Amino acid sequence: MTITLGTPLARVRTRVVVPLRFPDGYETSAEVHTFTGLADGREHLALALGDWRAALADSSIGGPAPLVRPHSECLTGDVFGSERCDCGPQLREAVERISETGGFLLYLRQEGRGIGLYAKLDAYALQDTGLDTYQANLALGHGEDERDYTPAAQMLAALGADRIRLLSNNPDKATQLATLGIEVAERIPTGVHLSEANARYLTTKRDHTAHTIDLPLAG
């Protein structure tokens, strides 16, 4: 899907409050929004966290914009706690940080940087032979990163959040959202969730696609 200006409008379909509890005991609640009219037809979700209405109101009069994290679905990391990536810890961190200030977590159904769950696991197998995460995607005939943030921009527009503070290490998210008409007032990096199993993965993201990941020096 090509990113273009003049993105078609989406609308909020349903809203429902869902209490959340994470394995470490952290609890909050989210007003979960579903949508109609999303460009790719997938079932993406927006979790409105904290005093998000006040955050939108403050932004409309020039105050701080709501904090927003577009988070790509990662079954292995988000659900099973895989340490091959940092997705699960980033999700947990984002929910708490957004709850503190008010804003939205966009849960985007684009597993494996858009290539799908089975292909992601195939890419893992290739990484075990020595390829990095981007090389493995290419070897499978996919792009390095096939994610399109058009639905994310549509969701934000439907929620009235056309100006945001972006919680992400990925510069491509900021670039795509800005192209789609979302003002990124500030980019805020997530924490560094480093483990022995994901060190190469994080280093590759930092070096190959300029993710803002402050890794410790080797040695």
C-alpha positions, -999 to 999 in steps of 0.1 A, spaced: 0 0 0 14 34 -10 14 61 16 -4 92 2 -18 124 15 -55 127 16 -59 95 36 -95 83 37 -113 89 70 -119 61 95 -145 62 123 -146 48 158 -168 16 158 -170 7 195 -155 18 228 -152 -5 258 -133 -2 291 -109 -31 297 -90 -35 330 -54 -45 324 -30 -64 347 5 -73 337 26 -103 351 46 -79 373 14 -68 390 10 -34 373 -27 -26 368 -45 1 349 -75 3 326 -79 12 289 -108 24 269 -103 2 238 -115 16 205 -122 -4 174 -126 12 139 -144 11 106 -128 23 73 -92 14 81 -72 13 49 -59 -23 52 -91 -38 66 -73 -53 96 -86 -53 132 -62 -27 148 -70 -13 182 -64 20 200 -60 18 238 -69 51 253 -49 54 286 -48 78 315 -66 111 312 -65 111 275 -94 135 271 -75 161 291 -44 154 271 -63 161 239 -78 193 253 -44 206 265 -30 199 230 -58 218 213 -47 250 232 -10 246 226 -1 224 256 17 191 255 4 167 229 -9 133 240 17 105 242 13 79 216 30 46 209 22 27 176 31 -9 187 33 -36 162 18 -69 173 44 -95 184 28 -127 196 61 -142 206 72 -112 226 40 -97 238 23 -129 249 50 -156 254 78 -133 267 103 -142 240 137 -125 246 147 -125 209 131 -90 207 122 -62 231 86 -60 221 70 -73 253 90 -50 277 83 -21 253 46 -28 255 46 -30 293 66 3 295 44 21 270 12 13 289 25 27 321 41 58 306 10 67 286 -13 60 315 7 86 335 3 114 310 -27 105 289 -26 93 254 -30 62 232 -13 29 225 -21 18 189 -19 -20 188 -12 -27 151 -18 -61 136 14 -63 116 34 -91 130 70 -95 120 74 -60 106 44 -67 84 54 -102 70 32 -123 93 38 -147 121 49 -178 102 73 -158 80 87 -141 111 95 -176 126 111 -186 92 132 -154 95 142 -165 130 154 -198 116 175 -179 90 189 -157 118 201 -188 135 223 -195 105 239 -160 107 217 -136 89 205 -105 107 168 -96 111 167 -75 79 188 -99 58 165 -127 68 134 -109 57 150 -101 23 161 -138 19 125 -148 23 115 -124 -5 100 -97 17 110 -61 23 132 -53 52 102 -36 69 67 -39 52 48 -19 78 25 9 67 13 34 93 -17 46 72 -41 29 96 -23 44 126 -28 79 111 -64 71 104 -70 60 140 -53 91 154 -74 113 132 -106 95 143 -96 101 179 -89 138 174 -52 133 179 -36 150 149 -7 163 171 12 138 192 43 131 212 56 98 197 70 71 220 92 52 197 128 45 188 120 41 151 124 72 129 103 56 101 72 58 123 77 96 127 84 100 90 53 81 78 30 97 103 42 132 94 37 124 57 1 113 65 -7 146 83 0 138 119 21 164 136 49 147 156 56 174 182 83 154 199 100 120 196 106 102 229 126 70 229 116 40 249 139 24 275 166 -1 264 154 -36 271 186 -55 265 191 -92 270 218 -117 259 193 -131 234 183 -97 218 217 -79 218 224 -85 181 188 -76 172 189 -43 190 224 -35 176 212 -42 141 182 -19 145 204 9 158 231 6 131 210 -3 101 178 17 105 189 45 130 167 34 159 175 56 189 187 28 211 215 38 236 233 4 240 262 0 264 297 -2 249 310 -37 243 338 -49 265 
